Amino acid sequence: METKTTIKGHTVSHGLDVSGGLKYLMYELDFQEAKVFFNEAHDHGSVIFEDHLDRKYKLIYHGGEYQLIRA
C-alpha cells in the first residue's frame, strides 16, 4: 500500500518498508543535507542513499512527485 508523506516540502510516495529511509530524510538530515538528495533525484531521475544503519534506499523523481523504495 502506497502512502504519501511530505518531507521538507516535497511529496514522497512510499510503502511501509521504507520507514528507516523516511526517518533519515525527515529527522536525521537538516534541510540543506536532504535538499542534496531531492535535487539529485530531480535532476537525474533517482538517487541511492544509505541511512545510519547502512540500509539502502532509492529516491525516484517522476511526474512531479518523488517515490522512495528500498534499493
Buried (B, 14 or more C-beta within 10 A) or exposed (E): EEEEBEBBEBEBBBEEEBEBBBEBBBEEBEEEEBBEBBEBBBEEEBBEBEBEEEBEBBBBBEEEEBBBBEB
